[in-house]
Amino acid sequence: MNGRIRPRRAAATALAVALGATALAACGDDSGGDAGGGSPKTVTLVTHDSFAASASVLKEFEQQTGLKVKVLKGKDAGSAVNQAILSKDNPQGDVFFGIDNTLLSRGLDNGIFTSYKAKDLGSVPKDLQLDSGEHRVTPIDYGSICVNYDRKYFADKKLEPPKTFADLVKPEYKNLLVTENAATSSPGLGFVLGTIAEYGDDGWEGYWKQLKDNGVEVVDGWEQAYFERFSGAGKGDKPLVVSYASSPPAGVLDVKPAPKQAPTGVSTGTCFRQIEFAGLLKGAKNEDGGKKLIDFMLGKTFQEDMPLNMFVYPVREDARLPELFTKYGTTVDPLGLEPAKIDENREQWIKTWTSLVVR
């Protein structure tokens, strides 16, 4: 969707985030007990700052289960996962959503999840079920982390936008790119992993030295990069940003009349596959409610609601995509790394990247 295989969270628009914050206002009793006056019980979802869902969809969950959803948003996925680990002895909620394939082993190794085999897993391709042996997490969405570009900027400059990682270190793109911190952001980490997949163990560090010399800017998380620094979505001065292949449809959401193309494009040779998961938190106060919420998130109603809220692809093979999403989305062939290799090297890669780029 949050790093997103199809994008997380990937990329939510300001409108989607606003809708999510409004529609998912906290209701009910945190403990999961009855909240007085016969009101429904509460199930608490802990997630990143780009989570969003339609109010009507959450209302359907309430009608089906008698449970209201309370959403606790952290910052970017990396920070949210770290907070979940720090609070694992007294979890903040019942379900965590937003841990992705770049961070998965961090959560699993720290034992923050309880095994639960969700309903309807048969509708999800096997290659998205990265913990199929123990079912500690359930795949919810997927996407591709890619560099996005501001079409107007490049048209005005009569400059071809970059297409590949190699293009980004060319002089004509100096000081144009903003990316997220790999230590705190899943898309930032995914972008680094993409360069490792592209240049290998012996070449990626040299590539980042070139990218730093070419003026790459690093910020804490996706929201800051996309809405504050990227000229294609806000008032920033950077026409290149690390985001998602599915971000361009966000730029035409509710735009009338519909434009021929989105105001942003995708550098298709810079993409890395991301999968996002939900997991039942160990020690959850409302474990039964948490299981119901995970099942609902994998159901067709929630899956078909995600694309125009979080701008990610649903994992269900039978989920329909909205026309806006298919018309303005971009087909890419993302790079990937074996989960075992990410697990073995991630922390050292982050330390090395930080020493090269941030310090």
C-alpha positions as CSV (number, residue, x, y, z in Angstrom):
1,M,0.0,0.0,0.0
2,N,2.9,2.1,3.9
3,G,6.8,0.7,1.8
4,R,3.0,-1.7,-0.6
5,I,3.3,-6.5,-5.2
6,R,0.8,-3.7,-5.4
7,P,1.2,-0.5,-3.5
8,R,0.2,0.3,0.7
9,R,-1.2,2.1,1.8
10,A,0.3,2.8,0.0
11,A,-0.3,6.0,-1.1
12,A,-3.3,7.8,0.4
13,T,-4.4,11.2,-0.7
14,A,-5.0,14.1,1.6
15,L,-8.7,13.6,1.1
16,A,-8.5,9.9,1.8
17,V,-6.6,10.6,5.0
18,A,-9.1,13.2,6.0
19,L,-12.0,10.9,5.3
20,G,-10.3,8.1,7.3
21,A,-9.7,10.4,10.3
22,T,-13.3,11.6,10.3
23,A,-15.0,8.3,9.5
24,L,-13.1,6.3,11.9
25,A,-13.4,8.5,14.9
26,A,-12.9,6.6,18.1
27,C,-16.1,5.3,19.7
28,G,-16.9,3.0,22.5
29,D,-15.0,1.4,25.3
30,D,-11.3,0.7,24.8
31,S,-11.5,-2.4,26.9
32,G,-13.8,-4.1,24.5
33,G,-16.6,-4.3,27.2
34,D,-20.0,-2.7,26.8
35,A,-19.6,1.1,26.7
36,G,-22.7,2.0,28.8
37,G,-26.2,2.6,27.6
38,G,-26.1,-0.6,25.6
39,S,-23.7,0.7,23.0
40,P,-21.7,-1.7,20.9
41,K,-18.3,-3.0,22.0
42,T,-15.1,-1.7,20.5
43,V,-12.3,-3.3,18.6
44,T,-9.1,-1.2,18.3
45,L,-7.1,-1.1,15.2
46,V,-3.5,0.1,15.5
47,T,-2.1,1.4,12.2
48,H,0.0,3.9,10.3
49,D,-1.0,7.5,9.3
50,S,-2.2,6.6,5.8
51,F,-5.0,4.2,6.8
52,A,-8.4,5.3,5.5
53,A,-11.7,3.6,4.9
54,S,-15.2,4.7,4.0
55,A,-17.6,5.4,6.9
56,S,-20.2,3.2,5.3
57,V,-17.9,0.3,5.2
58,L,-17.0,0.6,8.9
59,K,-20.7,1.0,9.6
60,E,-21.4,-2.3,7.8
61,F,-18.8,-4.0,10.0
62,E,-20.6,-2.6,13.1
63,Q,-24.0,-3.8,11.8
64,Q,-22.6,-7.3,11.1
65,T,-20.8,-7.7,14.4
66,G,-22.1,-5.2,16.9
67,L,-18.5,-3.9,17.2
68,K,-17.3,-0.4,16.6
69,V,-13.8,0.2,15.2
70,K,-11.5,2.6,17.1
71,V,-8.5,3.5,15.0
72,L,-5.2,4.5,16.6
73,K,-2.9,6.0,14.0
74,G,0.8,6.3,14.5
75,K,3.3,7.8,12.1
76,D,4.7,6.0,9.1
77,A,4.6,2.2,9.1
78,G,8.2,1.8,10.3
79,S,7.5,4.0,13.4
80,A,4.2,2.3,14.0
81,V,5.8,-1.2,14.0
82,N,8.5,0.0,16.3
83,Q,5.9,1.4,18.7
84,A,3.9,-1.9,18.6
85,I,7.1,-3.7,19.6
86,L,7.9,-1.4,22.4
87,S,4.3,-1.8,23.8
88,K,4.0,-5.5,23.2
89,D,3.6,-6.3,26.9
90,N,0.6,-3.9,27.0
91,P,-0.6,-3.7,23.4
92,Q,-2.4,-0.5,22.3
93,G,-5.1,-2.4,20.6
94,D,-6.4,-5.7,19.2
95,V,-5.3,-5.7,15.5
96,F,-2.2,-4.1,13.9
97,F,-2.5,-3.2,10.2
98,G,0.4,-1.9,8.0
99,I,3.4,-4.1,8.7
100,D,4.8,-5.0,5.3
101,N,7.2,-7.4,3.7
102,T,10.1,-5.1,4.3
103,L,9.4,-5.1,8.1
104,L,7.6,-8.4,8.6
105,S,10.4,-10.3,10.4
106,R,10.9,-7.4,12.9
107,G,7.3,-7.9,14.1
108,L,7.4,-11.7,13.9
109,D,10.8,-12.0,15.7
110,N,9.5,-9.8,18.5
111,G,6.4,-12.0,19.0
112,I,3.8,-9.2,18.7
113,F,1.2,-11.3,16.9
114,T,-1.0,-14.3,17.8
115,S,-1.7,-16.9,15.1
116,Y,-5.1,-16.7,13.4
117,K,-6.0,-18.2,10.0
118,A,-8.4,-15.7,8.5
119,K,-11.5,-16.7,6.5
120,D,-11.3,-16.4,2.7
121,L,-7.6,-16.9,2.5
122,G,-8.4,-19.2,-0.5
123,S,-9.1,-16.0,-2.5
124,V,-5.5,-14.7,-1.9
125,P,-2.6,-15.8,-4.2
126,K,-0.1,-18.0,-2.4
127,D,2.8,-15.7,-3.2
128,L,1.2,-13.0,-1.0
129,Q,0.9,-15.3,2.0
130,L,4.4,-14.9,3.4
131,D,3.5,-16.4,6.8
132,S,1.3,-19.2,5.5
133,G,2.8,-21.8,7.9
134,E,1.8,-20.0,11.1
135,H,-0.7,-17.4,10.0
136,R,0.5,-14.7,12.4
137,V,-0.3,-12.1,9.8
138,T,-2.9,-11.9,7.0
139,P,-2.2,-10.2,3.6
140,I,-4.5,-7.3,3.0
141,D,-3.1,-5.2,0.1
142,Y,-0.1,-4.9,-2.2
143,G,1.5,-2.4,-4.5
144,S,4.8,-1.1,-5.9
145,I,7.0,1.6,-4.4
146,C,8.2,3.8,-7.2
147,V,9.5,7.2,-7.9
148,N,6.6,9.5,-9.0
149,Y,7.1,12.7,-11.0
150,D,5.3,16.0,-11.5
151,R,4.3,16.1,-15.2
152,K,3.9,19.9,-15.3
153,Y,7.4,20.5,-14.0
154,F,9.0,18.4,-16.6
155,A,6.8,19.7,-19.4
156,D,7.6,23.3,-18.4
157,K,11.3,22.5,-18.3
158,K,11.1,20.5,-21.6
159,L,12.9,17.8,-19.7
160,E,12.2,14.1,-20.0
161,P,11.3,12.6,-16.6
162,P,13.6,9.9,-15.3
163,K,12.6,6.3,-16.0
164,T,15.2,4.2,-14.1
165,F,17.3,4.2,-11.0
166,A,20.3,5.0,-13.3
167,D,18.6,8.2,-14.5
168,L,18.2,9.6,-11.0
169,V,21.9,10.1,-10.6
170,K,22.3,12.1,-13.8
171,P,23.1,15.8,-13.6
172,E,19.8,17.0,-15.1
173,Y,18.0,15.5,-12.1
174,K,20.2,17.1,-9.4
175,N,18.3,18.3,-6.3
176,L,15.0,17.1,-7.7
177,L,14.3,13.9,-5.6
178,V,12.8,13.6,-2.1
179,T,12.7,10.2,-0.4
180,E,11.7,8.9,3.0
181,N,14.0,7.7,5.8
182,A,14.6,4.0,5.5
183,A,14.9,3.7,9.2
184,T,11.4,5.1,9.9
185,S,9.4,4.7,6.7
186,S,8.3,1.6,4.8
187,P,8.3,3.3,1.4
188,G,11.7,4.7,2.2
189,L,13.0,1.2,3.1
190,G,11.3,-0.3,0.0
191,F,13.1,2.2,-2.2
192,V,16.5,1.3,-0.7
193,L,15.6,-2.4,-1.2
194,G,14.8,-1.7,-4.8
195,T,18.3,-0.3,-5.3
196,I,19.8,-3.3,-3.6
197,A,17.8,-5.6,-5.9
198,E,18.9,-3.5,-8.9
199,Y,22.6,-3.1,-8.1
200,G,23.3,-6.0,-5.8
201,D,25.3,-6.4,-2.6
202,D,28.4,-4.9,-4.2
203,G,26.9,-2.0,-6.0
204,W,24.0,-0.4,-4.0
205,E,26.3,1.6,-1.6
206,G,28.1,3.2,-4.5
207,Y,24.8,4.0,-6.1
208,W,23.6,5.8,-2.9
209,K,26.8,7.8,-2.7
210,Q,26.0,9.0,-6.3
211,L,22.4,9.8,-5.3
212,K,23.5,11.8,-2.3
213,D,26.0,13.7,-4.4
214,N,23.1,14.4,-6.8
215,G,21.2,16.1,-4.0
216,V,18.6,13.6,-2.8
217,E,16.6,14.9,0.2
218,V,15.5,12.6,3.0
219,V,12.5,13.3,5.2
220,D,10.9,11.2,8.0
221,G,7.9,9.7,6.3
222,W,5.6,9.4,3.2
223,E,3.1,12.1,4.3
224,Q,5.8,14.7,4.6
225,A,7.5,13.7,1.4
226,Y,4.3,13.6,-0.7
227,F,2.2,16.4,0.6
228,E,4.8,18.8,1.8
229,R,7.9,18.4,-0.4
230,F,6.5,17.0,-3.7
231,S,5.5,19.7,-6.2
232,G,3.0,17.4,-7.8
233,A,0.8,17.1,-4.7
234,G,1.5,20.2,-2.6
235,K,3.6,23.4,-2.5
236,G,6.9,21.7,-2.3
237,D,9.8,22.2,-4.8
238,K,10.7,18.6,-5.4
239,P,9.2,17.2,-8.7
240,L,10.4,13.7,-7.9
241,V,9.2,11.7,-4.8
242,V,9.3,8.1,-3.7
243,S,5.6,7.0,-3.5
244,Y,3.6,4.3,-5.3
245,A,2.7,3.1,-8.8
246,S,-0.9,3.6,-7.8
247,S,-0.5,7.2,-6.5
248,P,-1.4,9.0,-9.8
249,P,-5.2,8.1,-9.5
250,A,-5.2,10.1,-6.2
251,G,-4.5,13.2,-8.2
252,V,-7.7,13.0,-10.2
253,L,-10.0,11.9,-7.4
254,D,-13.2,14.0,-7.6
255,V,-11.6,16.2,-10.4
256,K,-14.3,17.4,-12.8
257,P,-14.1,17.2,-15.7
258,A,-11.9,14.1,-15.7
259,P,-8.5,14.9,-17.2
260,K,-7.0,12.8,-20.0
261,Q,-4.1,11.8,-17.7
262,A,-3.1,12.2,-14.0
263,P,-0.9,15.2,-13.1
264,T,1.7,12.8,-11.8
265,G,3.5,9.9,-13.5
266,V,5.5,6.9,-12.5
267,S,9.2,6.2,-13.2
268,T,8.5,2.5,-14.0
269,G,12.1,1.4,-13.8
270,T,12.3,2.3,-10.1
271,C,9.7,0.0,-8.6
272,F,9.8,-2.5,-5.7
273,R,7.0,-4.8,-4.6
274,Q,5.3,-4.3,-1.3
275,I,2.7,-6.4,0.6
276,E,0.8,-5.1,3.7
277,F,-0.5,-7.3,6.4
278,A,-2.9,-7.3,9.4
279,G,-2.2,-9.3,12.5
280,L,-4.0,-10.1,15.8
281,L,-1.9,-8.5,18.6
282,K,-0.8,-10.9,21.3
283,G,-2.5,-9.9,24.5
284,A,-5.4,-8.2,22.7
285,K,-8.2,-7.3,25.1
286,N,-10.8,-8.1,22.4
287,E,-9.3,-11.1,20.6
288,D,-12.6,-12.3,19.2
289,G,-13.4,-8.9,17.9
290,G,-9.9,-8.7,16.4
291,K,-10.4,-11.9,14.5
292,K,-13.7,-10.6,13.1
293,L,-12.0,-7.4,12.0
294,I,-9.3,-9.2,10.2
295,D,-11.9,-11.4,8.5
296,F,-13.8,-8.2,7.5
297,M,-10.7,-6.6,6.1
298,L,-10.1,-9.6,3.9
299,G,-13.8,-9.6,2.8
300,K,-14.9,-8.1,-0.5
301,T,-16.6,-5.0,0.9
302,F,-13.4,-3.7,2.6
303,Q,-11.1,-5.0,-0.2
304,E,-13.1,-3.2,-2.9
305,D,-13.2,0.0,-0.8
306,M,-9.4,0.2,-0.4
307,P,-8.3,1.4,-3.9
308,L,-9.8,4.8,-3.7
309,N,-9.1,5.3,0.0
310,M,-5.6,4.1,0.4
311,F,-4.6,3.7,-3.3
312,V,-3.5,0.1,-3.0
313,Y,-4.5,-3.1,-4.7
314,P,-6.7,-5.6,-2.9
315,V,-5.2,-9.0,-2.4
316,R,-8.4,-10.9,-3.2
317,E,-8.4,-12.1,-6.8
318,D,-12.1,-11.6,-7.1
319,A,-12.1,-8.0,-5.9
320,R,-13.1,-5.4,-8.5
321,L,-11.0,-2.3,-9.1
322,P,-12.8,1.0,-9.7
323,E,-12.6,2.5,-13.2
324,L,-10.7,5.6,-12.0
325,F,-8.1,3.3,-10.5
326,T,-7.6,1.2,-13.7
327,K,-7.7,4.2,-16.0
328,Y,-5.1,6.3,-14.3
329,G,-3.0,3.6,-12.6
330,T,0.3,2.4,-14.0
331,T,1.3,-1.2,-14.8
332,V,4.8,-1.9,-13.6
333,D,7.1,-4.9,-13.3
334,P,8.5,-4.4,-9.8
335,L,11.8,-5.7,-8.5
336,G,11.8,-7.9,-5.4
337,L,14.0,-9.6,-2.9
338,E,13.5,-12.9,-1.1
339,P,11.9,-12.3,2.4
340,A,14.7,-14.4,3.9
341,K,17.3,-12.1,2.5
342,I,15.5,-9.1,3.8
343,D,15.2,-10.7,7.2
344,E,18.9,-11.5,7.3
345,N,20.2,-8.2,6.2
346,R,17.7,-5.5,6.8
347,E,19.1,-4.0,10.0
348,Q,22.6,-3.8,8.7
349,W,21.4,-2.4,5.4
350,I,19.5,0.3,7.3
351,K,22.6,1.1,9.4
352,T,24.8,1.3,6.3
353,W,22.3,3.4,4.4
354,T,22.0,5.8,7.4
355,S,25.7,6.2,7.6
356,L,26.0,6.9,3.9
357,V,23.1,9.3,3.4
358,V,21.8,10.7,6.7
359,R,24.8,11.2,8.9
